[in-house]
Amino acid sequence: MEPQVTIRQREGDMIEEYRVNGRLYKIKVTPLRGEPYFLIDQRGDGSFVPMEGPGTPGLSIPQWVIGTF
């Protein structure tokens, strides 16, 4: 079965959402600057974790706040 892929832009980043039977299972984030990374719902409970494996050793996704308004 082919996944349905939704591509959208958010603050300069490209977000690709992969779904099968309407269930979101993988997200690919391609930042404006930097390397793309994947988030995977490994347990099917909606909790996404960074994908481990070749090309993503020690992946650390930035989570700091630069400024608020």
PDBQT receptor file of N, H, CA, C and O in Angstrom, charges set to zero:
ATOM      1  N   MET A   1       0.838  -1.172   0.000  1.00  0.00    +0.000 N 
ATOM      2  CA  MET A   1       0.000   0.000   0.000  1.00  0.00    +0.000 C 
ATOM      3  C   MET A   1       0.891   1.246   0.000  1.00  0.00    +0.000 C 
ATOM      4  O   MET A   1       1.816   1.348   0.806  1.00  0.00    +0.000 OA
ATOM      5  N   GLU A   2       0.620   2.165  -0.878  1.00  0.00    +0.000 N 
ATOM      6  H   GLU A   2      -0.132   2.082  -1.532  1.00  0.00    +0.000 HD
ATOM      7  CA  GLU A   2       1.385   3.404  -0.994  1.00  0.00    +0.000 C 
ATOM      8  C   GLU A   2       0.994   4.392   0.107  1.00  0.00    +0.000 C 
ATOM      9  O   GLU A   2      -0.193   4.568   0.385  1.00  0.00    +0.000 OA
ATOM     10  N   PRO A   3       1.972   5.034   0.731  1.00  0.00    +0.000 N 
ATOM     11  CA  PRO A   3       1.622   6.058   1.724  1.00  0.00    +0.000 C 
ATOM     12  C   PRO A   3       1.137   7.328   1.035  1.00  0.00    +0.000 C 
ATOM     13  O   PRO A   3       1.531   7.636  -0.089  1.00  0.00    +0.000 OA
ATOM     14  N   GLN A   4       0.280   8.049   1.733  1.00  0.00    +0.000 N 
ATOM     15  H   GLN A   4      -0.039   7.798   2.646  1.00  0.00    +0.000 HD
ATOM     16  CA  GLN A   4      -0.146   9.367   1.278  1.00  0.00    +0.000 C 
ATOM     17  C   GLN A   4       0.843  10.357   1.878  1.00  0.00    +0.000 C 
ATOM     18  O   GLN A   4       1.081  10.346   3.086  1.00  0.00    +0.000 OA
ATOM     19  N   VAL A   5       1.419  11.212   1.038  1.00  0.00    +0.000 N 
ATOM     20  H   VAL A   5       1.225  11.221   0.057  1.00  0.00    +0.000 HD
ATOM     21  CA  VAL A   5       2.413  12.177   1.500  1.00  0.00    +0.000 C 
ATOM     22  C   VAL A   5       1.851  13.583   1.338  1.00  0.00    +0.000 C 
ATOM     23  O   VAL A   5       1.425  13.984   0.254  1.00  0.00    +0.000 OA
ATOM     24  N   THR A   6       1.862  14.324   2.452  1.00  0.00    +0.000 N 
ATOM     25  H   THR A   6       2.208  13.998   3.332  1.00  0.00    +0.000 HD
ATOM     26  CA  THR A   6       1.428  15.719   2.448  1.00  0.00    +0.000 C 
ATOM     27  C   THR A   6       2.660  16.577   2.661  1.00  0.00    +0.000 C 
ATOM     28  O   THR A   6       3.393  16.382   3.630  1.00  0.00    +0.000 OA
ATOM     29  N   ILE A   7       2.895  17.530   1.759  1.00  0.00    +0.000 N 
ATOM     30  H   ILE A   7       2.299  17.688   0.972  1.00  0.00    +0.000 HD
ATOM     31  CA  ILE A   7       4.065  18.408   1.850  1.00  0.00    +0.000 C 
ATOM     32  C   ILE A   7       3.581  19.823   2.109  1.00  0.00    +0.000 C 
ATOM     33  O   ILE A   7       2.695  20.326   1.418  1.00  0.00    +0.000 OA
ATOM     34  N   ARG A   8       4.175  20.463   3.120  1.00  0.00    +0.000 N 
ATOM     35  H   ARG A   8       4.895  20.055   3.681  1.00  0.00    +0.000 HD
ATOM     36  CA  ARG A   8       3.823  21.857   3.416  1.00  0.00    +0.000 C 
ATOM     37  C   ARG A   8       5.048  22.609   3.910  1.00  0.00    +0.000 C 
ATOM     38  O   ARG A   8       6.038  22.008   4.326  1.00  0.00    +0.000 OA
ATOM     39  N   GLN A   9       4.967  23.917   3.859  1.00  0.00    +0.000 N 
ATOM     40  H   GLN A   9       4.162  24.405   3.521  1.00  0.00    +0.000 HD
ATOM     41  CA  GLN A   9       6.052  24.789   4.320  1.00  0.00    +0.000 C 
ATOM     42  C   GLN A   9       5.653  25.403   5.655  1.00  0.00    +0.000 C 
ATOM     43  O   GLN A   9       4.496  25.769   5.857  1.00  0.00    +0.000 OA
ATOM     44  N   ARG A  10       6.623  25.512   6.569  1.00  0.00    +0.000 N 
ATOM     45  H   ARG A  10       7.563  25.214   6.404  1.00  0.00    +0.000 HD
ATOM     46  CA  ARG A  10       6.379  26.163   7.854  1.00  0.00    +0.000 C 
ATOM     47  C   ARG A  10       7.649  26.899   8.269  1.00  0.00    +0.000 C 
ATOM     48  O   ARG A  10       8.678  26.280   8.539  1.00  0.00    +0.000 OA
ATOM     49  N   GLU A  11       7.565  28.202   8.315  1.00  0.00    +0.000 N 
ATOM     50  H   GLU A  11       6.729  28.704   8.096  1.00  0.00    +0.000 HD
ATOM     51  CA  GLU A  11       8.690  29.046   8.730  1.00  0.00    +0.000 C 
ATOM     52  C   GLU A  11       9.969  28.705   7.967  1.00  0.00    +0.000 C 
ATOM     53  O   GLU A  11      11.050  28.682   8.554  1.00  0.00    +0.000 OA
ATOM     54  N   GLY A  12       9.856  28.442   6.683  1.00  0.00    +0.000 N 
ATOM     55  H   GLY A  12       8.977  28.460   6.206  1.00  0.00    +0.000 HD
ATOM     56  CA  GLY A  12      11.023  28.146   5.857  1.00  0.00    +0.000 C 
ATOM     57  C   GLY A  12      11.386  26.678   5.805  1.00  0.00    +0.000 C 
ATOM     58  O   GLY A  12      12.146  26.265   4.928  1.00  0.00    +0.000 OA
ATOM     59  N   ASP A  13      10.856  25.866   6.735  1.00  0.00    +0.000 N 
ATOM     60  H   ASP A  13      10.240  26.201   7.447  1.00  0.00    +0.000 HD
ATOM     61  CA  ASP A  13      11.132  24.430   6.739  1.00  0.00    +0.000 C 
ATOM     62  C   ASP A  13      10.118  23.717   5.858  1.00  0.00    +0.000 C 
ATOM     63  O   ASP A  13       8.978  24.164   5.735  1.00  0.00    +0.000 OA
ATOM     64  N   MET A  14      10.524  22.612   5.244  1.00  0.00    +0.000 N 
ATOM     65  H   MET A  14      11.450  22.249   5.344  1.00  0.00    +0.000 HD
ATOM     66  CA  MET A  14       9.598  21.785   4.483  1.00  0.00    +0.000 C 
ATOM     67  C   MET A  14       9.251  20.564   5.340  1.00  0.00    +0.000 C 
ATOM     68  O   MET A  14      10.137  19.853   5.816  1.00  0.00    +0.000 OA
ATOM     69  N   ILE A  15       7.958  20.334   5.526  1.00  0.00    +0.000 N 
ATOM     70  H   ILE A  15       7.239  20.911   5.140  1.00  0.00    +0.000 HD
ATOM     71  CA  ILE A  15       7.468  19.236   6.339  1.00  0.00    +0.000 C 
ATOM     72  C   ILE A  15       6.752  18.242   5.417  1.00  0.00    +0.000 C 
ATOM     73  O   ILE A  15       5.839  18.616   4.681  1.00  0.00    +0.000 OA
ATOM     74  N   GLU A  16       7.173  16.975   5.463  1.00  0.00    +0.000 N 
ATOM     75  H   GLU A  16       7.915  16.671   6.061  1.00  0.00    +0.000 HD
ATOM     76  CA  GLU A  16       6.521  15.922   4.690  1.00  0.00    +0.000 C 
ATOM     77  C   GLU A  16       5.905  14.941   5.685  1.00  0.00    +0.000 C 
ATOM     78  O   GLU A  16       6.616  14.344   6.493  1.00  0.00    +0.000 OA
ATOM     79  N   GLU A  17       4.584  14.776   5.626  1.00  0.00    +0.000 N 
ATOM     80  H   GLU A  17       4.006  15.261   4.969  1.00  0.00    +0.000 HD
ATOM     81  CA  GLU A  17       3.873  13.872   6.523  1.00  0.00    +0.000 C 
ATOM     82  C   GLU A  17       3.458  12.626   5.747  1.00  0.00    +0.000 C 
ATOM     83  O   GLU A  17       2.844  12.723   4.684  1.00  0.00    +0.000 OA
ATOM     84  N   TYR A  18       3.796  11.465   6.281  1.00  0.00    +0.000 N 
ATOM     85  H   TYR A  18       4.295  11.387   7.145  1.00  0.00    +0.000 HD
ATOM     86  CA  TYR A  18       3.506  10.188   5.633  1.00  0.00    +0.000 C 
ATOM     87  C   TYR A  18       2.390   9.486   6.397  1.00  0.00    +0.000 C 
ATOM     88  O   TYR A  18       2.488   9.277   7.606  1.00  0.00    +0.000 OA
ATOM     89  N   ARG A  19       1.315   9.120   5.670  1.00  0.00    +0.000 N 
ATOM     90  H   ARG A  19       1.235   9.290   4.688  1.00  0.00    +0.000 HD
ATOM     91  CA  ARG A  19       0.170   8.458   6.278  1.00  0.00    +0.000 C 
ATOM     92  C   ARG A  19      -0.192   7.193   5.503  1.00  0.00    +0.000 C 
ATOM     93  O   ARG A  19      -0.045   7.132   4.283  1.00  0.00    +0.000 OA
ATOM     94  N   VAL A  20      -0.666   6.185   6.236  1.00  0.00    +0.000 N 
ATOM     95  H   VAL A  20      -0.785   6.234   7.227  1.00  0.00    +0.000 HD
ATOM     96  CA  VAL A  20      -1.249   4.980   5.650  1.00  0.00    +0.000 C 
ATOM     97  C   VAL A  20      -2.581   4.771   6.352  1.00  0.00    +0.000 C 
ATOM     98  O   VAL A  20      -2.648   4.746   7.580  1.00  0.00    +0.000 OA
ATOM     99  N   ASN A  21      -3.635   4.622   5.570  1.00  0.00    +0.000 N 
ATOM    100  H   ASN A  21      -3.581   4.642   4.572  1.00  0.00    +0.000 HD
ATOM    101  CA  ASN A  21      -4.992   4.496   6.100  1.00  0.00    +0.000 C 
ATOM    102  C   ASN A  21      -5.341   5.654   7.033  1.00  0.00    +0.000 C 
ATOM    103  O   ASN A  21      -6.050   5.466   8.022  1.00  0.00    +0.000 OA
ATOM    104  N   GLY A  22      -4.845   6.849   6.718  1.00  0.00    +0.000 N 
ATOM    105  H   GLY A  22      -4.269   7.001   5.915  1.00  0.00    +0.000 HD
ATOM    106  CA  GLY A  22      -5.145   8.035   7.506  1.00  0.00    +0.000 C 
ATOM    107  C   GLY A  22      -4.316   8.196   8.765  1.00  0.00    +0.000 C 
ATOM    108  O   GLY A  22      -4.461   9.200   9.464  1.00  0.00    +0.000 OA
ATOM    109  N   ARG A  23      -3.446   7.235   9.081  1.00  0.00    +0.000 N 
ATOM    110  H   ARG A  23      -3.328   6.420   8.513  1.00  0.00    +0.000 HD
ATOM    111  CA  ARG A  23      -2.636   7.292  10.303  1.00  0.00    +0.000 C 
ATOM    112  C   ARG A  23      -1.252   7.851   9.988  1.00  0.00    +0.000 C 
ATOM    113  O   ARG A  23      -0.525   7.313   9.154  1.00  0.00    +0.000 OA
ATOM    114  N   LEU A  24      -0.906   8.931  10.666  1.00  0.00    +0.000 N 
ATOM    115  H   LEU A  24      -1.497   9.368  11.344  1.00  0.00    +0.000 HD
ATOM    116  CA  LEU A  24       0.406   9.549  10.507  1.00  0.00    +0.000 C 
ATOM    117  C   LEU A  24       1.442   8.692  11.218  1.00  0.00    +0.000 C 
ATOM    118  O   LEU A  24       1.332   8.443  12.418  1.00  0.00    +0.000 OA
ATOM    119  N   TYR A  25       2.456   8.237  10.468  1.00  0.00    +0.000 N 
ATOM    120  H   TYR A  25       2.545   8.440   9.493  1.00  0.00    +0.000 HD
ATOM    121  CA  TYR A  25       3.466   7.364  11.065  1.00  0.00    +0.000 C 
ATOM    122  C   TYR A  25       4.890   7.890  10.916  1.00  0.00    +0.000 C 
ATOM    123  O   TYR A  25       5.791   7.432  11.618  1.00  0.00    +0.000 OA
ATOM    124  N   LYS A  26       5.108   8.850  10.005  1.00  0.00    +0.000 N 
ATOM    125  H   LYS A  26       4.376   9.222   9.434  1.00  0.00    +0.000 HD
ATOM    126  CA  LYS A  26       6.470   9.355   9.792  1.00  0.00    +0.000 C 
ATOM    127  C   LYS A  26       6.397  10.803   9.332  1.00  0.00    +0.000 C 
ATOM    128  O   LYS A  26       5.512  11.185   8.566  1.00  0.00    +0.000 OA
ATOM    129  N   ILE A  27       7.346  11.603   9.815  1.00  0.00    +0.000 N 
ATOM    130  H   ILE A  27       8.065  11.292  10.438  1.00  0.00    +0.000 HD
ATOM    131  CA  ILE A  27       7.462  13.006   9.416  1.00  0.00    +0.000 C 
ATOM    132  C   ILE A  27       8.905  13.256   9.008  1.00  0.00    +0.000 C 
ATOM    133  O   ILE A  27       9.837  12.918   9.738  1.00  0.00    +0.000 OA
ATOM    134  N   LYS A  28       9.078  13.846   7.842  1.00  0.00    +0.000 N 
ATOM    135  H   LYS A  28       8.321  14.121   7.249  1.00  0.00    +0.000 HD
ATOM    136  CA  LYS A  28      10.417  14.256   7.402  1.00  0.00    +0.000 C 
ATOM    137  C   LYS A  28      10.450  15.777   7.457  1.00  0.00    +0.000 C 
ATOM    138  O   LYS A  28       9.601  16.450   6.872  1.00  0.00    +0.000 OA
ATOM    139  N   VAL A  29      11.441  16.309   8.166  1.00  0.00    +0.000 N 
ATOM    140  H   VAL A  29      12.131  15.762   8.641  1.00  0.00    +0.000 HD
ATOM    141  CA  VAL A  29      11.615  17.755   8.291  1.00  0.00    +0.000 C 
ATOM    142  C   VAL A  29      12.894  18.138   7.564  1.00  0.00    +0.000 C 
ATOM    143  O   VAL A  29      13.971  17.628   7.873  1.00  0.00    +0.000 OA
ATOM    144  N   THR A  30      12.769  19.039   6.599  1.00  0.00    +0.000 N 
ATOM    145  H   THR A  30      11.894  19.454   6.348  1.00  0.00    +0.000 HD
ATOM    146  CA  THR A  30      13.927  19.561   5.889  1.00  0.00    +0.000 C 
ATOM    147  C   THR A  30      14.045  21.030   6.258  1.00  0.00    +0.000 C 
ATOM    148  O   THR A  30      13.330  21.871   5.713  1.00  0.00    +0.000 OA
ATOM    149  N   PRO A  31      14.961  21.346   7.197  1.00  0.00    +0.000 N 
ATOM    150  CA  PRO A  31      15.112  22.740   7.629  1.00  0.00    +0.000 C 
ATOM    151  C   PRO A  31      15.651  23.613   6.501  1.00  0.00    +0.000 C 
ATOM    152  O   PRO A  31      16.290  23.127   5.567  1.00  0.00    +0.000 OA
ATOM    153  N   LEU A  32      15.381  24.902   6.609  1.00  0.00    +0.000 N 
ATOM    154  H   LEU A  32      14.862  25.296   7.367  1.00  0.00    +0.000 HD
ATOM    155  CA  LEU A  32      15.907  25.863   5.647  1.00  0.00    +0.000 C 
ATOM    156  C   LEU A  32      17.428  25.749   5.603  1.00  0.00    +0.000 C 
ATOM    157  O   LEU A  32      18.034  25.808   4.534  1.00  0.00    +0.000 OA
ATOM    158  N   ARG A  33      18.024  25.588   6.758  1.00  0.00    +0.000 N 
ATOM    159  H   ARG A  33      17.531  25.540   7.626  1.00  0.00    +0.000 HD
ATOM    160  CA  ARG A  33      19.476  25.382   6.869  1.00  0.00    +0.000 C 
ATOM    161  C   ARG A  33      19.703  24.137   7.716  1.00  0.00    +0.000 C 
ATOM    162  O   ARG A  33      19.097  23.990   8.777  1.00  0.00    +0.000 OA
ATOM    163  N   GLY A  34      20.554  23.257   7.265  1.00  0.00    +0.000 N 
ATOM    164  H   GLY A  34      21.046  23.376   6.403  1.00  0.00    +0.000 HD
ATOM    165  CA  GLY A  34      20.844  22.053   8.030  1.00  0.00    +0.000 C 
ATOM    166  C   GLY A  34      20.392  20.801   7.306  1.00  0.00    +0.000 C 
ATOM    167  O   GLY A  34      19.869  20.851   6.192  1.00  0.00    +0.000 OA
ATOM    168  N   GLU A  35      20.607  19.682   7.968  1.00  0.00    +0.000 N 
ATOM    169  H   GLU A  35      21.032  19.641   8.873  1.00  0.00    +0.000 HD
ATOM    170  CA  GLU A  35      20.307  18.373   7.393  1.00  0.00    +0.000 C 
ATOM    171  C   GLU A  35      18.870  17.962   7.676  1.00  0.00    +0.000 C 
ATOM    172  O   GLU A  35      18.343  18.259   8.748  1.00  0.00    +0.000 OA
ATOM    173  N   PRO A  36      18.233  17.285   6.735  1.00  0.00    +0.000 N 
ATOM    174  CA  PRO A  36      16.889  16.755   6.980  1.00  0.00    +0.000 C 
ATOM    175  C   PRO A  36      16.927  15.681   8.066  1.00  0.00    +0.000 C 
ATOM    176  O   PRO A  36      17.950  15.025   8.261  1.00  0.00    +0.000 OA
ATOM    177  N   TYR A  37      15.807  15.505   8.771  1.00  0.00    +0.000 N 
ATOM    178  H   TYR A  37      14.976  16.038   8.612  1.00  0.00    +0.000 HD
ATOM    179  CA  TYR A  37      15.702  14.453   9.770  1.00  0.00    +0.000 C 
ATOM    180  C   TYR A  37      14.279  13.894   9.757  1.00  0.00    +0.000 C 
ATOM    181  O   TYR A  37      13.346  14.536   9.275  1.00  0.00    +0.000 OA
ATOM    182  N   PHE A  38      14.138  12.680  10.298  1.00  0.00    +0.000 N 
ATOM    183  H   PHE A  38      14.897  12.158  10.689  1.00  0.00    +0.000 HD
ATOM    184  CA  PHE A  38      12.855  11.994  10.341  1.00  0.00    +0.000 C 
ATOM    185  C   PHE A  38      12.395  11.826  11.778  1.00  0.00    +0.000 C 
ATOM    186  O   PHE A  38      13.206  11.621  12.681  1.00  0.00    +0.000 OA
ATOM    187  N   LEU A  39      11.088  11.914  11.981  1.00  0.00    +0.000 N 
ATOM    188  H   LEU A  39      10.429  12.080  11.247  1.00  0.00    +0.000 HD
ATOM    189  CA  LEU A  39      10.456  11.583  13.253  1.00  0.00    +0.000 C 
ATOM    190  C   LEU A  39       9.518  10.412  12.975  1.00  0.00    +0.000 C 
ATOM    191  O   LEU A  39       8.752  10.436  12.011  1.00  0.00    +0.000 OA
ATOM    192  N   ILE A  40       9.583   9.385  13.825  1.00  0.00    +0.000 N 
ATOM    193  H   ILE A  40      10.205   9.365  14.607  1.00  0.00    +0.000 HD
ATOM    194  CA  ILE A  40       8.835   8.156  13.601  1.00  0.00    +0.000 C 
ATOM    195  C   ILE A  40       7.944   7.862  14.814  1.00  0.00    +0.000 C 
ATOM    196  O   ILE A  40       8.362   8.025  15.960  1.00  0.00    +0.000 OA
ATOM    197  N   ASP A  41       6.717   7.428  14.540  1.00  0.00    +0.000 N 
ATOM    198  H   ASP A  41       6.377   7.296  13.609  1.00  0.00    +0.000 HD
ATOM    199  CA  ASP A  41       5.804   6.960  15.588  1.00  0.00    +0.000 C 
ATOM    200  C   ASP A  41       6.009   5.455  15.704  1.00  0.00    +0.000 C 
ATOM    201  O   ASP A  41       5.330   4.684  15.026  1.00  0.00    +0.000 OA
ATOM    202  N   GLN A  42       6.937   5.030  16.553  1.00  0.00    +0.000 N 
ATOM    203  H   GLN A  42       7.489   5.657  17.103  1.00  0.00    +0.000 HD
ATOM    204  CA  GLN A  42       7.330   3.625  16.622  1.00  0.00    +0.000 C 
ATOM    205  C   GLN A  42       6.269   2.737  17.250  1.00  0.00    +0.000 C 
ATOM    206  O   GLN A  42       6.144   1.569  16.880  1.00  0.00    +0.000 OA
ATOM    207  N   ARG A  43       5.503   3.274  18.196  1.00  0.00    +0.000 N 
ATOM    208  H   ARG A  43       5.605   4.223  18.495  1.00  0.00    +0.000 HD
ATOM    209  CA  ARG A  43       4.519   2.455  18.909  1.00  0.00    +0.000 C 
ATOM    210  C   ARG A  43       3.091   2.644  18.415  1.00  0.00    +0.000 C 
ATOM    211  O   ARG A  43       2.186   1.925  18.841  1.00  0.00    +0.000 OA
ATOM    212  N   GLY A  44       2.883   3.604  17.522  1.00  0.00    +0.000 N 
ATOM    213  H   GLY A  44       3.617   4.188  17.176  1.00  0.00    +0.000 HD
ATOM    214  CA  GLY A  44       1.539   3.848  17.025  1.00  0.00    +0.000 C 
ATOM    215  C   GLY A  44       0.659   4.615  17.991  1.00  0.00    +0.000 C 
ATOM    216  O   GLY A  44      -0.566   4.596  17.874  1.00  0.00    +0.000 OA
ATOM    217  N   ASP A  45       1.293   5.304  18.965  1.00  0.00    +0.000 N 
ATOM    218  H   ASP A  45       2.289   5.320  19.060  1.00  0.00    +0.000 HD
ATOM    219  CA  ASP A  45       0.521   6.037  19.966  1.00  0.00    +0.000 C 
ATOM    220  C   ASP A  45       0.569   7.553  19.774  1.00  0.00    +0.000 C 
ATOM    221  O   ASP A  45       0.090   8.302  20.626  1.00  0.00    +0.000 OA
ATOM    222  N   GLY A  46       1.144   8.006  18.663  1.00  0.00    +0.000 N 
ATOM    223  H   GLY A  46       1.534   7.398  17.971  1.00  0.00    +0.000 HD
ATOM    224  CA  GLY A  46       1.213   9.444  18.392  1.00  0.00    +0.000 C 
ATOM    225  C   GLY A  46       2.423  10.137  18.993  1.00  0.00    +0.000 C 
ATOM    226  O   GLY A  46       2.555  11.356  18.876  1.00  0.00    +0.000 OA
ATOM    227  N   SER A  47       3.312   9.382  19.635  1.00  0.00    +0.000 N 
ATOM    228  H   SER A  47       3.205   8.392  19.729  1.00  0.00    +0.000 HD
ATOM    229  CA  SER A  47       4.545   9.944  20.197  1.00  0.00    +0.000 C 
ATOM    230  C   SER A  47       5.660   9.761  19.176  1.00  0.00    +0.000 C 
ATOM    231  O   SER A  47       6.058   8.634  18.879  1.00  0.00    +0.000 OA
ATOM    232  N   PHE A  48       6.159  10.865  18.644  1.00  0.00    +0.000 N 
ATOM    233  H   PHE A  48       5.836  11.780  18.885  1.00  0.00    +0.000 HD
ATOM    234  CA  PHE A  48       7.185  10.794  17.611  1.00  0.00    +0.000 C 
ATOM    235  C   PHE A  48       8.564  10.958  18.225  1.00  0.00    +0.000 C 
ATOM    236  O   PHE A  48       8.790  11.823  19.071  1.00  0.00    +0.000 OA
ATOM    237  N   VAL A  49       9.480  10.110  17.780  1.00  0.00    +0.000 N 
ATOM    238  H   VAL A  49       9.297   9.407  17.092  1.00  0.00    +0.000 HD
ATOM    239  CA  VAL A  49      10.866  10.154  18.243  1.00  0.00    +0.000 C 
ATOM    240  C   VAL A  49      11.777  10.259  17.032  1.00  0.00    +0.000 C 
ATOM    241  O   VAL A  49      11.413   9.809  15.946  1.00  0.00    +0.000 OA
ATOM    242  N   PRO A  50      12.964  10.850  17.203  1.00  0.00    +0.000 N 
ATOM    243  CA  PRO A  50      13.904  10.923  16.077  1.00  0.00    +0.000 C 
ATOM    244  C   PRO A  50      14.285   9.527  15.609  1.00  0.00    +0.000 C 
ATOM    245  O   PRO A  50      14.497   8.621  16.415  1.00  0.00    +0.000 OA
ATOM    246  N   MET A  51      14.367   9.372  14.303  1.00  0.00    +0.000 N 
ATOM    247  H   MET A  51      14.194  10.108  13.648  1.00  0.00    +0.000 HD
ATOM    248  CA  MET A  51      14.754   8.087  13.717  1.00  0.00    +0.000 C 
ATOM    249  C   MET A  51      16.232   7.858  13.948  1.00  0.00    +0.000 C 
ATOM    250  O   MET A  51      17.054   8.742  13.703  1.00  0.00    +0.000 OA
ATOM    251  N   GLU A  52      16.565   6.680  14.417  1.00  0.00    +0.000 N 
ATOM    252  H   GLU A  52      15.897   5.962  14.616  1.00  0.00    +0.000 HD
ATOM    253  CA  GLU A  52      17.955   6.283  14.615  1.00  0.00    +0.000 C 
ATOM    254  C   GLU A  52      18.382   5.432  13.434  1.00  0.00    +0.000 C 
ATOM    255  O   GLU A  52      17.566   4.725  12.843  1.00  0.00    +0.000 OA
ATOM    256  N   GLY A  53      19.648   5.497  13.094  1.00  0.00    +0.000 N 
ATOM    257  H   GLY A  53      20.312   6.071  13.575  1.00  0.00    +0.000 HD
ATOM    258  CA  GLY A  53      20.141   4.650  12.020  1.00  0.00    +0.000 C 
ATOM    259  C   GLY A  53      21.191   5.351  11.197  1.00  0.00    +0.000 C 
ATOM    260  O   GLY A  53      21.651   6.434  11.561  1.00  0.00    +0.000 OA
ATOM    261  N   PRO A  54      21.576   4.747  10.087  1.00  0.00    +0.000 N 
ATOM    262  CA  PRO A  54      22.612   5.335   9.230  1.00  0.00    +0.000 C 
ATOM    263  C   PRO A  54      22.218   6.727   8.763  1.00  0.00    +0.000 C 
ATOM    264  O   PRO A  54      21.087   6.960   8.337  1.00  0.00    +0.000 OA
ATOM    265  N   GLY A  55      23.144   7.620   8.847  1.00  0.00    +0.000 N 
ATOM    266  H   GLY A  55      24.063   7.430   9.193  1.00  0.00    +0.000 HD
ATOM    267  CA  GLY A  55      22.891   8.996   8.423  1.00  0.00    +0.000 C 
ATOM    268  C   GLY A  55      22.311   9.881   9.509  1.00  0.00    +0.000 C 
ATOM    269  O   GLY A  55      22.178  11.089   9.316  1.00  0.00    +0.000 OA
ATOM    270  N   THR A  56      21.963   9.296  10.655  1.00  0.00    +0.000 N 
ATOM    271  H   THR A  56      22.071   8.314  10.812  1.00  0.00    +0.000 HD
ATOM    272  CA  THR A  56      21.414  10.095  11.746  1.00  0.00    +0.000 C 
ATOM    273  C   THR A  56      22.071   9.763  13.087  1.00  0.00    +0.000 C 
ATOM    274  O   THR A  56      21.371   9.677  14.096  1.00  0.00    +0.000 OA
ATOM    275  N   PRO A  57      23.391   9.573  13.129  1.00  0.00    +0.000 N 
ATOM    276  CA  PRO A  57      24.012   9.233  14.404  1.00  0.00    +0.000 C 
ATOM    277  C   PRO A  57      23.973  10.406  15.360  1.00  0.00    +0.000 C 
ATOM    278  O   PRO A  57      24.353  11.523  15.006  1.00  0.00    +0.000 OA
ATOM    279  N   GLY A  58      23.510  10.147  16.583  1.00  0.00    +0.000 N 
ATOM    280  H   GLY A  58      23.201   9.240  16.870  1.00  0.00    +0.000 HD
ATOM    281  CA  GLY A  58      23.495  11.194  17.602  1.00  0.00    +0.000 C 
ATOM    282  C   GLY A  58      22.633  12.383  17.234  1.00  0.00    +0.000 C 
ATOM    283  O   GLY A  58      22.950  13.511  17.613  1.00  0.00    +0.000 OA
ATOM    284  N   LEU A  59      21.557  12.162  16.510  1.00  0.00    +0.000 N 
ATOM    285  H   LEU A  59      21.299  11.246  16.203  1.00  0.00    +0.000 HD
ATOM    286  CA  LEU A  59      20.693  13.248  16.067  1.00  0.00    +0.000 C 
ATOM    287  C   LEU A  59      20.122  13.989  17.263  1.00  0.00    +0.000 C 
ATOM    288  O   LEU A  59      19.551  13.377  18.165  1.00  0.00    +0.000 OA
ATOM    289  N   SER A  60      20.274  15.283  17.269  1.00  0.00    +0.000 N 
ATOM    290  H   SER A  60      20.739  15.780  16.535  1.00  0.00    +0.000 HD
ATOM    291  CA  SER A  60      19.723  16.124  18.312  1.00  0.00    +0.000 C 
ATOM    292  C   SER A  60      18.916  17.230  17.653  1.00  0.00    +0.000 C 
ATOM    293  O   SER A  60      19.468  18.070  16.941  1.00  0.00    +0.000 OA
ATOM    294  N   ILE A  61      17.607  17.229  17.891  1.00  0.00    +0.000 N 
ATOM    295  H   ILE A  61      17.159  16.547  18.469  1.00  0.00    +0.000 HD
ATOM    296  CA  ILE A  61      16.736  18.216  17.274  1.00  0.00    +0.000 C 
ATOM    297  C   ILE A  61      16.682  19.443  18.167  1.00  0.00    +0.000 C 
ATOM    298  O   ILE A  61      16.360  19.323  19.349  1.00  0.00    +0.000 OA
ATOM    299  N   PRO A  62      16.995  20.643  17.623  1.00  0.00    +0.000 N 
ATOM    300  CA  PRO A  62      16.978  21.850  18.422  1.00  0.00    +0.000 C 
ATOM    301  C   PRO A  62      15.584  22.112  19.001  1.00  0.00    +0.000 C 
ATOM    302  O   PRO A  62      14.580  21.996  18.298  1.00  0.00    +0.000 OA
ATOM    303  N   GLN A  63      15.534  22.469  20.300  1.00  0.00    +0.000 N 
ATOM    304  H   GLN A  63      16.349  22.563  20.871  1.00  0.00    +0.000 HD
ATOM    305  CA  GLN A  63      14.247  22.723  20.947  1.00  0.00    +0.000 C 
ATOM    306  C   GLN A  63      14.296  23.975  21.818  1.00  0.00    +0.000 C 
ATOM    307  O   GLN A  63      13.543  24.089  22.785  1.00  0.00    +0.000 OA
ATOM    308  N   TRP A  64      15.175  24.909  21.482  1.00  0.00    +0.000 N 
ATOM    309  H   TRP A  64      15.787  24.816  20.696  1.00  0.00    +0.000 HD
ATOM    310  CA  TRP A  64      15.268  26.115  22.287  1.00  0.00    +0.000 C 
ATOM    311  C   TRP A  64      14.348  27.198  21.744  1.00  0.00    +0.000 C 
ATOM    312  O   TRP A  64      13.958  27.167  20.576  1.00  0.00    +0.000 OA
ATOM    313  N   VAL A  65      14.009  28.145  22.590  1.00  0.00    +0.000 N 
ATOM    314  H   VAL A  65      14.326  28.170  23.538  1.00  0.00    +0.000 HD
ATOM    315  CA  VAL A  65      13.175  29.275  22.196  1.00  0.00    +0.000 C 
ATOM    316  C   VAL A  65      14.090  30.471  21.978  1.00  0.00    +0.000 C 
ATOM    317  O   VAL A  65      14.836  30.863  22.875  1.00  0.00    +0.000 OA
ATOM    318  N   ILE A  66      14.031  31.047  20.782  1.00  0.00    +0.000 N 
ATOM    319  H   ILE A  66      13.425  30.728  20.053  1.00  0.00    +0.000 HD
ATOM    320  CA  ILE A  66      14.875  32.194  20.471  1.00  0.00    +0.000 C 
ATOM    321  C   ILE A  66      14.222  33.480  20.941  1.00  0.00    +0.000 C 
ATOM    322  O   ILE A  66      14.905  34.385  21.422  1.00  0.00    +0.000 OA
ATOM    323  N   GLY A  67      12.931  33.567  20.809  1.00  0.00    +0.000 N 
ATOM    324  H   GLY A  67      12.377  32.832  20.419  1.00  0.00    +0.000 HD
ATOM    325  CA  GLY A  67      12.227  34.758  21.259  1.00  0.00    +0.000 C 
ATOM    326  C   GLY A  67      10.725  34.519  21.252  1.00  0.00    +0.000 C 
ATOM    327  O   GLY A  67      10.226  33.670  20.514  1.00  0.00    +0.000 OA
ATOM    328  N   THR A  68      10.026  35.254  22.057  1.00  0.00    +0.000 N 
ATOM    329  H   THR A  68      10.432  35.944  22.657  1.00  0.00    +0.000 HD
ATOM    330  CA  THR A  68       8.565  35.152  22.091  1.00  0.00    +0.000 C 
ATOM    331  C   THR A  68       7.988  36.550  21.980  1.00  0.00    +0.000 C 
ATOM    332  O   THR A  68       8.652  37.538  22.293  1.00  0.00    +0.000 OA
ATOM    333  N   PHE A  69       6.752  36.620  21.534  1.00  0.00    +0.000 N 
ATOM    334  H   PHE A  69       6.212  35.818  21.280  1.00  0.00    +0.000 HD
ATOM    335  CA  PHE A  69       6.098  37.910  21.367  1.00  0.00    +0.000 C 
ATOM    336  C   PHE A  69       4.787  37.928  22.109  1.00  0.00    +0.000 C 
ATOM    337  O   PHE A  69       4.081  38.936  22.090  1.00  0.00    +0.000 OA
TER     338      PHE A  69
